[in-house]
Amino acid sequence: MAFIEKQRHGKHAYYYLVKSVRLSPTSVKKVRVFLGRQVPGHDELQTRFAELERKAPKPYAARWMPKELAERVEDLRAAALIFKGLPGENLPKDFLVRFTYNTNAIEGNPLTLRQTALILADGIAPQGARTQDVVEVLNSKDAWEFVKAYRGPINRRFVCRVQHEVTKNTSCRIQGAYRDGEVGITGAEWKPPKAADVPSRMEAIFKEYSAMKKSLHPVELAAWLHNRAVQIHPFTDGNGRTARLLMNLVLMRARFPPVVIEVRNKEQYYRMIEEADHGRRGPFARFLASELLRQYARTEE
């Protein structure tokens, strides 16, 4: 959207017609047309606006999201400018509770939302709860805090640390390192690569991520990284929880708020992952964008 900008040079004010164009996920260019020392009338302003449109470069386009959806999430990003760097205290107060409950429930943790909230608030285990279920709640908080504060590259060391935070002090056999055996994904046709191939497959993902973040829309990039991580299934346990944390890190680095994949959408969520396993990246990217809008965008009554 174009706007009129006033600049003062010496004793005089000058006016410009300005438009900001996003050229990539990390680059925005301002294009200006000089209007003079006074704002022109309507007809002249329309002529200058047409000149501005001719001068403006074409903005980068989303690859897997329709234009309208991409524009709506960009509006959300613009409205979320309070999220400076990585969101911290600006998140909704119940975010960590909702994120922890849902990310664990997707993997079969039976604790309720209320029990999860009590554990996070008071550190008290509900009567009759399994120790591992309680530990997973505490781990989720530690993992979230680690990811939220992380500023380094997305690489093997970082991803393994995230998985370690997710699985520490549980029955997971290998914590903080790639798996050494073969795994299957319950209910899915996709067969993850052999353990011997995991390190090279993950390195390929890290390199591809570094290249794709320069051109791919951040919401699509977050969806892509999530899908590739669960597709490789690099760990003996904690793959889904790790992937959802990586997804949110990508969103937050692009100044989007983090998203909660809700357990009530588990069937749809798994279906979108299976679509991605077959090379169809669009469904999960659109699902993620829609969830962002549903959870954060205000709608008129």
Sequence and secondary structure as in RCSB ss.txt:
>XXXX:A:sequence
MAFIEKQRHGKHAYYYLVKSVRLSPTSVKKVRVFLGRQVPGHDELQTRFAELERKAPKPYAARWMPKELAERVED
LRAAALIFKGLPGENLPKDFLVRFTYNTNAIEGNPLTLRQTALILADGIAPQGARTQDVVEVLNSKDAWEFVKAY
RGPINRRFVCRVQHEVTKNTSCRIQGAYRDGEVGITGAEWKPPKAADVPSRMEAIFKEYSAMKKSLHPVELAAWL
HNRAVQIHPFTDGNGRTARLLMNLVLMRARFPPVVIEVRNKEQYYRMIEEADHGRRGPFARFLASELLRQYARTE
E
>XXXX:A:secstr
 EEEEEEEETTEEEEEEEEEEEEETTEEEEEEEEEESS   HHHHHHHHHHHHHHS      SSS HHHHHHHHH
HHHHTTT  SS STTS TTHHHHHHHHHHHHTT    HHHHHHHHHH    TT  HHHHHHHHHHHHHHHHHHH 
 S  SHHHHHHHHHHHHTTSS SS SS  SS    TT S     GGGHHHHHHHHHHHHHHHTTTS HHHHHHHH
HHHHHHH  SSS HHHHHHHHHHHHHHHTT       GGGHHHHHHHHHHHHTT  HHHHHHHHHHHHHHH    
 
